[in-house]
Amino acid sequence: MANIQEIAKLAGVSSATVSRVINNRDYVSDETRKRVQTIIDKLDYVPNINAVSLKKGATKLIGMVIPSFTDSLNVFLKSFTMIAQEHGYNVTLFMTRIDPDKELEALEMLRQKQIDALVLVIRSNDWKTIEHYTKYGPIVTWQRVESEKIPSVFMNQYDGYTLGLEHLYAKGYRKFVNVYGNTTGLNTQSRMLAFKDFCARYELDPHEFRQFYGQGSRQDGEKIAHWFAETEHKPDAFLTPNDYFAAGLLTEARRLGYSVPEDFAICGFDNMEIAHLLDITTIHYPVNLQAENAFTLIMNQLFGSNLPLLDLDFHLVERKTT
């Protein structure tokens, strides 16, 4: 494989001149630039990216650690990638499947200057371990974290879930079901607290409301539709963990002969495309703006700037299922 020294010898110039041509620097005559470039093309020379990065002190690469692909994560990834590319950065994905060792591989790449920054969508290691790597470059997370070294774009879903509860109550629903995700997750805990406070506000007995846990997929929603068909004590509304669960519940209920919202109401969460397609009332979760804020936080750390962050709020999108 050709190197700079070989190109310099064939072109009759110094290695420094070849480097200036490769990096498109000034102080090289057009004639010399053309001669050097001809030899580069002839030898099919490709600069060593790692060497260039080390010299420049930047790779223009940002790593993103994700556990797997989900709908909301896809929105975050797409939005982050778009704004990064607009600013000349590319995004490298690390799919960990919640494996701490795989996450450490990404953190080591930050330490070795193979990436400029890292976005931890979902962490696998403890925060103390992760904080150790902040001295090598910016680390931003999508999760809630109490750390002065790791900024977060986390949104407390307490507020979003409260919007859904208040909407159902205002529409006259009184026998609704709460469907939660992973009981150990911070989002689920925030939603459960929102429901507890909601009951206290309206002097309702929380034990009179049916709860389901560990739910989240479209298939889970379909199963709940069958539960509704079989139960004697039918609820009048469902507040669901996400739009795909809501879609499964809605479509299966219709197959079973039920009408929504005549027989019961459904409120989703996230405002994914499927909620728009099926006219599902939902809570808009501005994941795309979270991604923009994550990129801004990285830029602020890389360049010592103080660019403002976007205001993030949940809001209700009322459609035809409530």
CORSULVEN-V275109 format. One record per residue. RES is the residue in one small letter. BURIAL is # if it has 16 or more other ideal C-beta (glycine too) atoms within 10 Angstrom, else .. Layout:
RES&BURIAL / RES&BURIAL
This chain:
m&. / a&. / n&. / i&# / q&. / e&. / i&# / a&# / k&. / l&# / a&# / g&. / v&# / s&. / s&. / a&. / t&# / v&# / s&# / r&# / v&# / i&# / n&. / n&. / r&. / d&. / y&. / v&# / s&. / d&. / e&. / t&# / r&# / k&. / r&# / v&# / q&. / t&. / i&# / i&# / d&. / k&. / l&. / d&. / y&# / v&. / p&. / n&. / i&. / n&. / a&. / v&. / s&# / l&. / k&. / k&. / g&. / a&. / t&# / k&. / l&# / i&# / g&# / m&# / v&# / i&# / p&# / s&. / f&. / t&# / d&. / s&# / l&# / n&. / v&# / f&# / l&# / k&. / s&# / f&# / t&# / m&. / i&# / a&# / q&. / e&. / h&. / g&. / y&# / n&. / v&# / t&. / l&. / f&# / m&. / t&# / r&. / i&. / d&. / p&. / d&. / k&. / e&# / l&# / e&. / a&# / l&# / e&. / m&# / l&# / r&. / q&. / k&. / q&# / i&# / d&# / a&# / l&# / v&# / l&# / v&# / i&# / r&# / s&# / n&# / d&. / w&# / k&. / t&. / i&# / e&. / h&. / y&# / t&# / k&. / y&# / g&# / p&# / i&# / v&# / t&# / w&# / q&# / r&. / v&# / e&. / s&. / e&. / k&. / i&# / p&# / s&# / v&# / f&. / m&# / n&. / q&# / y&# / d&. / g&# / y&# / t&# / l&# / g&# / l&# / e&. / h&# / l&# / y&# / a&. / k&. / g&. / y&# / r&. / k&. / f&# / v&# / n&# / v&# / y&# / g&# / n&. / t&. / t&. / g&. / l&. / n&# / t&# / q&. / s&# / r&# / m&# / l&. / a&# / f&# / k&. / d&. / f&# / c&# / a&. / r&. / y&. / e&. / l&. / d&. / p&. / h&. / e&. / f&# / r&. / q&. / f&# / y&. / g&. / q&# / g&# / s&. / r&# / q&. / d&# / g&# / e&# / k&# / i&# / a&# / h&. / w&. / f&# / a&. / e&. / t&. / e&. / h&. / k&. / p&# / d&# / a&# / f&# / l&# / t&# / p&# / n&# / d&# / y&# / f&# / a&# / a&# / g&# / l&# / l&# / t&# / e&# / a&# / r&. / r&. / l&. / g&. / y&# / s&. / v&# / p&# / e&. / d&. / f&# / a&# / i&# / c&# / g&# / f&# / d&# / n&# / m&# / e&. / i&# / a&# / h&. / l&. / l&# / d&. / i&# / t&# / t&# / i&# / h&# / y&# / p&# / v&# / n&. / l&# / q&# / a&# / e&# / n&# / a&# / f&# / t&# / l&# / i&# / m&# / n&# / q&# / l&. / f&. / g&. / s&. / n&. / l&. / p&. / l&. / l&. / d&. / l&. / d&. / f&# / h&. / l&# / v&. / e&. / r&# / k&. / t&# / t&#
